[in-house]
């Protein structure tokens, strides 16, 4: 469970409360399932691995022999009742049959690892159904959109870097806006969709940067302090500042950064590994990018290194920085 600390989190939490309404008798979850392609939506690496290791189930699913696929899952569950992959596979099996409401119920009851995979599968299927089923009634379309929004919000709450969930939720918000007559409410949905789209792009950019850094380390271009490699030492630079909003909310916590410090002692690259709300992560990033260091050395020669940096914020305005 995530604790709402920002406007984004509070928005997610408000969205999650809609789930209770979806589960009441006669609610949209009880409506007839939307027709959709007989394929598993939102397939995660975990589910793809499950299909690879269970070719019989994969073939039944591909050939739409759903009863046979279900029998295999029952057999495996009897021998391995605690296997968390089986509930995940059952969810995908229901989705392959277009049984969205039942898949949503199963996702809600899921208690295994990586719940984001299950919730994303349901939300992704809802998004695909809305886009592909042109014969869906307006009421059913609204119901499927709302269910998908809830499920994708839960996926984001469980895994904040699941970029596909941000993208699909953005698309569903755009579809919801089309069904919203009130101009202000419609514009709010459009704005939120755009915010999620930008957030997805930021997550993708961070992932690419992290991969590039890993490749530099593997290739020897960038080193980590330790052994023959000395630690860089700070020479100059201002501490990050509390943002006004963070000070008002008395937020406390730690921003975790990774810095690449070049041979001249400058910060060549900086990225947020674990952020904080209300602009504190941006404040930390902005300040440390301007720091200067005595460069790290190896056998007396300056080298480029990757260091982890903790920036601790303590209200009302105390800030500490520690290089690990």
Number of C-alpha atoms within 10 A of each C-alpha: 6 10 9 14 13 15 11 14 17 13 13 20 18 14 18 19 11 14 19 9 13 20 15 11 10 10 12 20 22 14 15 12 18 21 18 21 15 17 19 23 23 24 19 16 10 14 20 13 12 17 16 12 11 12 11 14 23 17 14 16 23 15 12 16 14 18 12 15 21 18 12 16 18 15 11 13 16 10 9 11 12 11 12 15 17 19 22 26 23 19 26 26 25 22 28 23 21 23 18 30 24 17 27 26 15 18 23 15 11 17 10 14 10 15 19 23 22 31 30 30 28 34 31 24 29 32 25 18 24 22 15 13 14 9 10 16 11 10 12 16 22 20 19 28 24 22 26 30 30 25 29 34 27 27 26 22 21 18 15 14 18 19 20 17 29 26 21 26 28 27 21 28 26 21 20 21 20 13 14 15 9 9 10 10 12 17 14 13 21 20 16 17 24 17 14 22 18 15 17 21 14 14 16 16 12 16 14 12 15 16 12 12 18 14 13 14 16 11 10 12 12 18 20 19 18 9 8 11 19 18 21 24 13 13 11 11 13 9 17 23 18 25 17 13 13 20 18 11 13 14 21 20 15 20 23 21 21 21 21 22 27 21 19 15 22 18 20 16 14 20 20 19 14 12 19 21 19 19 16 27 23 18 17 29 22 15 14 20 18 14 17 18 20 18 22 25 18 16 9 10 10 18 23 27 27 25 18 17 21 18 23 18 25 16 15 14 16 13 17 12 17 10 15 10
